[in-house]
Amino acid sequence: MIRGSEGYAFAISGKIDGSSRGDAATQVMGGLVGAALHANPRRALVIGLGTGSTAGWLAGVPSIERVDVVELEPAILRVADDCSPVNRDVLKNAKVRVAIGDAREWLLTSRDTYDIIFSEPSNPYRAGVSSLFTRDFYRAVRARLAPGGIFLQWLQAYEVDSETVRTLYATLGSAFPEVETWHTKPNDLLLVATVEPVAHDAAVLRERLRQEPFADAMEKAWRAAGLEGFLSHHVARPSFAPPSPARSRGRGPRRTPTTGTASSSGSREAWAPTASSTWMKCGG
């Protein structure tokens, strides 16, 4: 754990992988975007505990009955405990269950289904992480979603080249026909993936966003309020990255466990100053 100007941060193998304040816009709102868009979310799965903010704030949604968290590294439990002032004391929340293990195995062996699944692993160029950005992984996620379920994928738009971002869009699109693009903060993308189009009912959303924990979370994490503040983080409809005929026939670019595309190309750009250029190349 490291204490700095943006609150507590934790490092894995020398790389900062999360900050209690600096990443709150993503960690707090990433899951809540899904909860706001879903008609009646009752069960959620969070892949990666981190500071605990995603699970803690999701558990605060009145309709949510249970939040399962799968975390690979046991030491992260200490991180979440230290960050209890900002994660709504997640480890003591009776709605939250934390399991130590591999998220891929969990998805393949579990019989549970979820209304919301949020995946926020480390950067895809990190060793071992790219397996959470594969077609097989996304198909396993889809199999664990209940009807009307929403999958949310955090994606960096920094320290990564544009071709990797395109490949990740294509891979996600090979499992989910509908992929909306949101941003939680500059250079943090949130891909909202569903089987059917997401209904954006302005009246329903406006009323929901007046309620807690949405209103408090938006004010603290996004410095925004209401429907307009919420939708200001919406970047693009699914037509931004539609499934191409070539991809649907299995010939398009996609990330598979054997190609190494995401991890290898991403690592070449890992420390290059490409944040702005990557986003512009991808159409933002």
C-alpha positions as CSV (number, residue, x, y, z in Angstrom):
1,M,0.0,0.0,0.0
2,I,1.2,3.5,-0.9
3,R,-0.3,6.7,0.6
4,G,-0.2,9.7,-1.7
5,S,-2.1,12.8,-2.8
6,E,-4.9,10.7,-4.3
7,G,-5.4,8.6,-1.2
8,Y,-4.3,5.0,-0.8
9,A,-3.0,3.1,-3.8
10,F,-1.8,-0.5,-4.1
11,A,1.0,-1.8,-6.3
12,I,1.4,-5.3,-7.8
13,S,4.9,-6.3,-9.1
14,G,5.9,-2.6,-8.9
15,K,2.9,-1.2,-10.9
16,I,0.2,0.8,-9.3
17,D,-3.1,-1.1,-10.0
18,G,-5.6,1.1,-8.2
19,S,-6.1,4.2,-6.1
20,S,-8.9,4.8,-3.5
21,R,-9.4,8.4,-4.8
22,G,-7.7,8.7,-8.1
23,D,-9.6,5.8,-9.6
24,A,-12.9,6.4,-7.8
25,A,-14.6,7.6,-11.0
26,T,-14.1,4.1,-12.5
27,Q,-14.2,1.9,-9.4
28,V,-17.3,3.5,-7.9
29,M,-19.3,4.3,-11.1
30,G,-18.2,1.3,-13.2
31,G,-20.6,-1.1,-11.6
32,L,-23.3,1.6,-10.9
33,V,-23.6,2.4,-14.6
34,G,-24.8,-1.2,-15.1
35,A,-27.1,-1.0,-12.1
36,A,-28.6,2.2,-13.4
37,L,-29.2,0.8,-16.9
38,H,-30.6,-2.6,-15.7
39,A,-34.3,-2.8,-15.1
40,N,-34.1,-4.6,-11.8
41,P,-30.6,-5.8,-10.8
42,R,-30.6,-8.4,-8.0
43,R,-27.3,-10.2,-8.3
44,A,-23.9,-8.9,-9.3
45,L,-20.4,-10.4,-9.9
46,V,-17.3,-8.3,-9.7
47,I,-14.1,-9.7,-11.1
48,G,-11.2,-8.2,-9.2
49,L,-11.7,-6.8,-5.6
50,G,-9.1,-4.0,-5.7
51,T,-9.9,-1.2,-3.3
52,G,-13.4,-2.8,-2.8
53,S,-15.2,0.3,-4.1
54,T,-17.0,-1.4,-7.0
55,A,-18.5,-4.2,-4.8
56,G,-19.2,-1.9,-1.9
57,W,-21.2,0.7,-3.8
58,L,-23.0,-2.0,-5.9
59,A,-24.1,-3.6,-2.6
60,G,-25.7,-0.3,-1.7
61,V,-28.2,-0.5,-4.5
62,P,-31.6,-1.3,-2.8
63,S,-32.6,-4.0,-5.3
64,I,-29.2,-5.8,-5.1
65,E,-29.4,-8.9,-2.9
66,R,-25.9,-10.3,-3.4
67,V,-22.6,-9.3,-4.8
68,D,-20.0,-12.0,-5.5
69,V,-16.4,-11.0,-5.9
70,V,-13.6,-13.2,-7.3
71,E,-10.1,-12.0,-6.5
72,L,-6.9,-13.9,-7.5
73,E,-4.5,-12.4,-5.0
74,P,-5.3,-12.9,-1.2
75,A,-3.2,-9.9,-0.2
76,I,-5.8,-7.6,-1.9
77,L,-8.2,-8.3,1.0
78,R,-5.9,-6.2,3.1
79,V,-6.1,-3.4,0.5
80,A,-9.9,-3.5,0.7
81,D,-9.8,-3.4,4.5
82,D,-7.6,-0.4,4.5
83,C,-9.8,1.4,2.0
84,S,-13.0,0.7,4.0
85,P,-13.7,4.5,4.5
86,V,-14.3,4.8,0.7
87,N,-15.7,1.4,-0.1
88,R,-18.6,1.5,2.3
89,D,-17.0,-1.1,4.6
90,V,-17.3,-3.7,1.9
91,L,-15.8,-6.6,3.8
92,K,-18.3,-6.3,6.5
93,N,-21.3,-6.0,4.2
94,A,-23.5,-9.1,4.5
95,K,-24.5,-8.9,0.9
96,V,-20.9,-9.3,-0.3
97,R,-19.1,-12.6,-0.7
98,V,-15.4,-12.7,-1.6
99,A,-13.9,-15.8,-3.1
100,I,-10.2,-16.2,-3.7
101,G,-9.6,-17.9,-7.1
102,D,-9.4,-17.6,-10.8
103,A,-12.3,-15.7,-12.4
104,R,-12.2,-18.0,-15.5
105,E,-12.6,-21.1,-13.4
106,W,-15.4,-19.5,-11.4
107,L,-17.3,-18.6,-14.6
108,L,-16.9,-22.1,-16.1
109,T,-17.8,-24.0,-12.9
110,S,-20.4,-21.9,-11.3
111,R,-24.1,-22.5,-11.8
112,D,-25.0,-19.0,-10.6
113,T,-26.3,-16.3,-13.0
114,Y,-26.0,-12.6,-12.6
115,D,-27.8,-9.5,-13.7
116,I,-24.5,-7.5,-13.7
117,I,-20.9,-8.7,-14.3
118,F,-18.1,-6.2,-14.0
119,S,-14.6,-7.1,-15.0
120,E,-11.8,-4.7,-14.0
121,P,-8.6,-6.6,-14.1
122,S,-5.2,-5.0,-14.6
123,N,-4.0,-3.7,-17.9
124,P,-4.2,-6.3,-20.7
125,Y,-0.5,-6.2,-21.5
126,R,0.3,-7.5,-18.0
127,A,1.5,-11.1,-17.8
128,G,-1.5,-13.4,-17.3
129,V,-4.1,-10.7,-17.6
130,S,-4.8,-10.9,-21.3
131,S,-6.7,-14.2,-20.7
132,L,-9.5,-12.0,-19.2
133,F,-9.9,-10.3,-22.6
134,T,-10.4,-13.4,-24.8
135,R,-13.3,-14.7,-26.8
136,D,-13.5,-17.8,-24.6
137,F,-13.7,-15.6,-21.5
138,Y,-16.4,-13.4,-22.9
139,R,-18.4,-16.5,-23.9
140,A,-18.1,-17.8,-20.4
141,V,-19.3,-14.4,-19.1
142,R,-22.3,-14.5,-21.4
143,A,-23.3,-17.9,-20.2
144,R,-23.4,-16.7,-16.6
145,L,-25.6,-13.6,-17.4
146,A,-29.3,-13.8,-16.6
147,P,-31.8,-12.7,-19.3
148,G,-31.4,-9.0,-19.7
149,G,-28.0,-9.1,-18.0
150,I,-25.3,-6.5,-18.5
151,F,-21.5,-7.1,-18.8
152,L,-19.2,-4.2,-18.1
153,Q,-15.6,-4.2,-19.2
154,W,-13.1,-1.6,-18.1
155,L,-10.6,-0.8,-20.8
156,Q,-7.7,1.6,-20.7
157,A,-7.2,4.1,-23.4
158,Y,-3.6,4.8,-22.3
159,E,-0.3,2.9,-22.5
160,V,-1.9,0.8,-25.3
161,D,-1.9,1.0,-29.1
162,S,-5.0,1.6,-31.2
163,E,-4.8,-1.8,-32.8
164,T,-5.0,-3.5,-29.4
165,V,-8.1,-1.4,-28.6
166,R,-9.7,-2.4,-31.9
167,T,-8.9,-6.0,-31.3
168,L,-10.5,-5.9,-27.9
169,Y,-13.7,-4.3,-29.3
170,A,-13.8,-7.0,-31.9
171,T,-13.3,-9.8,-29.4
172,L,-16.0,-8.5,-27.1
173,G,-18.3,-8.1,-30.1
174,S,-17.8,-11.7,-31.1
175,A,-19.6,-12.7,-27.9
176,F,-22.0,-9.8,-27.5
177,P,-24.0,-8.2,-30.3
178,E,-24.5,-4.9,-28.5
179,V,-21.5,-3.0,-27.2
180,E,-21.9,0.6,-26.0
181,T,-19.0,2.8,-25.2
182,W,-18.9,4.9,-22.0
183,H,-16.1,6.7,-20.3
184,T,-15.7,7.0,-16.5
185,K,-12.8,9.4,-16.6
186,P,-10.3,10.7,-19.1
187,N,-8.7,7.6,-20.8
188,D,-10.8,5.1,-18.9
189,L,-13.3,3.4,-21.1
190,L,-16.3,1.3,-20.0
191,L,-17.7,-1.1,-22.5
192,V,-21.3,-2.0,-21.8
193,A,-22.0,-5.4,-23.5
194,T,-25.4,-7.0,-23.8
195,V,-27.3,-9.5,-25.9
196,E,-30.2,-7.2,-26.6
197,P,-30.1,-3.4,-27.0
198,V,-30.1,-1.4,-23.7
199,A,-33.2,0.7,-23.3
200,H,-32.4,4.3,-22.3
201,D,-35.7,5.4,-20.8
202,A,-35.1,9.0,-19.8
203,A,-37.9,9.2,-17.2
204,V,-36.9,6.0,-15.5
205,L,-33.2,6.9,-15.5
206,R,-33.9,10.4,-14.2
207,E,-35.9,9.0,-11.2
208,R,-33.3,6.2,-10.5
209,L,-30.4,8.7,-10.5
210,R,-32.2,10.8,-7.9
211,Q,-32.0,7.8,-5.5
212,E,-29.1,6.5,-3.4
213,P,-26.5,5.4,-3.8
214,F,-26.5,6.8,-7.3
215,A,-26.9,10.5,-6.5
216,D,-24.1,10.4,-3.8
217,A,-21.8,8.3,-6.0
218,M,-22.2,10.6,-9.0
219,E,-21.5,13.7,-6.9
220,K,-18.4,12.2,-5.3
221,A,-16.9,10.2,-8.2
222,W,-18.0,12.2,-11.2
223,R,-18.8,15.6,-9.8
224,A,-22.1,15.4,-11.7
225,A,-25.8,15.1,-11.0
226,G,-28.9,13.9,-12.7
227,L,-29.7,12.4,-16.0
228,E,-27.6,14.9,-18.0
229,G,-24.6,14.4,-15.8
230,F,-24.9,10.6,-16.2
231,L,-25.4,10.7,-20.0
232,S,-22.4,13.0,-20.4
233,H,-20.3,9.9,-19.9
234,H,-21.9,8.1,-22.8
235,V,-19.6,8.1,-25.7
236,A,-21.0,5.9,-28.5
237,R,-23.8,3.6,-29.4
238,P,-23.2,0.0,-30.6
239,S,-23.0,1.2,-34.2
240,F,-19.6,2.7,-33.3
241,A,-18.2,-0.8,-33.4
242,P,-20.7,-3.0,-35.1
243,P,-20.1,-6.8,-35.7
244,S,-18.7,-7.0,-39.2
245,P,-19.8,-9.8,-41.6
246,A,-16.2,-11.1,-41.6
247,R,-16.2,-11.3,-37.8
248,S,-19.5,-13.0,-37.6
249,R,-18.1,-15.7,-40.0
250,G,-15.1,-16.1,-37.7
251,R,-12.5,-14.5,-39.9
252,G,-12.3,-11.0,-38.3
253,P,-9.8,-9.9,-35.7
254,R,-10.4,-11.4,-32.3
255,R,-8.4,-12.1,-29.2
256,T,-8.0,-15.8,-28.5
257,P,-5.9,-17.6,-25.9
258,T,-3.4,-18.6,-28.5
259,T,-2.9,-15.5,-30.6
260,G,-1.2,-13.3,-28.0
261,T,-2.5,-10.2,-29.8
262,A,-3.6,-8.1,-26.8
263,S,-0.7,-8.8,-24.5
264,S,2.1,-8.7,-27.1
265,S,1.0,-5.6,-29.0
266,G,0.0,-3.8,-25.8
267,S,3.3,-4.4,-24.2
268,R,5.2,-2.8,-27.1
269,E,3.3,0.4,-26.4
270,A,3.2,-0.1,-22.6
271,W,5.2,3.0,-21.6
272,A,4.7,5.1,-24.7
273,P,2.9,8.4,-24.3
274,T,-0.1,7.4,-26.5
275,A,-3.1,8.3,-24.4
276,S,-4.5,11.0,-26.6
277,S,-3.4,9.5,-29.9
278,T,-5.0,6.2,-29.1
279,W,-8.3,7.7,-28.3
280,M,-8.2,9.8,-31.5
281,K,-7.3,6.9,-33.7
282,C,-10.2,4.9,-32.3
283,G,-12.7,7.6,-33.3
284,G,-13.1,9.5,-30.0
